[in-house]
Amino acid sequence: MPTPPCILTIAGSDSGGGAGIQADLKTMTVIGGFGMSVITALTAQNGLGVLGIHAPEPGFVGLQLKAVRDGFPIAAAKTGMLFSTEIIEAVEAGLRGREFPLVVDPVCVSQSGQRLLREDAVNALRWHILPGADLLTPNRPEAELLADMKIESEKDVDTAARKLLDMGSKAVLIKGGHFGSGKDGTFTDWLALPGEPLVALTQPGVKTSNNHGTGCTLSAAIATYMGLGLSTREAVEHAQRFLNHCLREGYAPGLGSGPPNHAAWIARRVGE
């Protein structure tokens, strides 16, 4: 067996295990990567919501990142919850000179409505992180916030994606979960690449309330597939199929919303 590629997540910790670095590391492992983490925040949360947030000193975030970069051949990385301007600046500084692809999941608000990115840090995300992204993966509210516009139609999706590309991201995937399903029950994510038409990537809808950590899981899967050598579009399509399968097998291990069942991917691979 080949040595698994080293995949890094720079994100917050979810004490409930369904999102954040916990979801990222599970995703990286079952797909075939060696997951590593830089923790940007500790959250006290479960399937019912976020009770509190504690952020480490930005210098310690930078030290974690230095330790990982010094000690491992990173094949790809992703960012999730970055929380504050100071932490964003530390992450940007720690990523300078990198030669591996970076997926940016611009986490702003939890599913329960708790802010995971301070309001005064939105511009810092635009200025310091987006220009270095090989792929930006906002959902509808995040795309509206970062592009500073409402998105009501596919034309608006294209306009917003182009605005985000102009901020420096090499590619943008606007996720379609907040738009609802089409008449055939499918959901669409839109991939935008510079100089190319907007690409609609559809997946069958999954009726489930166990969708905690879906954005984290998708971005971690994309980063892992990039680390395995796939192109941006190939990585996105593989990650879509991975998430769709895990959602179909999802369950609630405790109260409230459960996560996708990452372990279901192992059972699928064993059965092939």
Stockholm file with secondary structure:
# STOCKHOLM 1.0

chainA/1-272         MPTPPCILTIAGSDSGGGAGIQADLKTMTVIGGFGMSVITALTAQNGLGVLGIHAPEPGFVGLQLKAVRDGFPIAAAKTGMLFSTEIIEAVEAGLRGREFPLVVDPVCVSQSGQRLLREDAVNALRWHILPGADLLTPNRPEAELLADMKIESEKDVDTAARKLLDMGSKAVLIKGGHFGSGKDGTFTDWLALPGEPLVALTQPGVKTSNNHGTGCTLSAAIATYMGLGLSTREAVEHAQRFLNHCLREGYAPGLGSGPPNHAAWIARRVGE
#=GR chainA/1-272 SS CCCCCEEEEEEEEETTSSSHHHHHHHHHHHHTCEEEEEEEEEEEEETTEEEEEECCCHHHHHHHHHHHHHHSCEEEEEECCCBSHHHHHHHHHHTTTCCSCEEECCCCBCTTSCBSBCGGGHHHIIIIIGGGCSEECCCHHHHHHHHTSCCCSHHHHHHHHHHHHHTTCSCEEECCGGGCCCTTSEEEEEEECTTSCCEEEEEECCCCSCCTTHHHHHHHHHHHHHHTTCCHHHHHHHHHHHHHHHHHTCCCSSSSCCCCCTTHHHHHHHHC
#=GC SS_cons         CCCCCEEEEEEEEETTSSSHHHHHHHHHHHHTCEEEEEEEEEEEEETTEEEEEECCCHHHHHHHHHHHHHHSCEEEEEECCCBSHHHHHHHHHHTTTCCSCEEECCCCBCTTSCBSBCGGGHHHIIIIIGGGCSEECCCHHHHHHHHTSCCCSHHHHHHHHHHHHHTTCSCEEECCGGGCCCTTSEEEEEEECTTSCCEEEEEECCCCSCCTTHHHHHHHHHHHHHHTTCCHHHHHHHHHHHHHHHHHTCCCSSSSCCCCCTTHHHHHHHHC
//
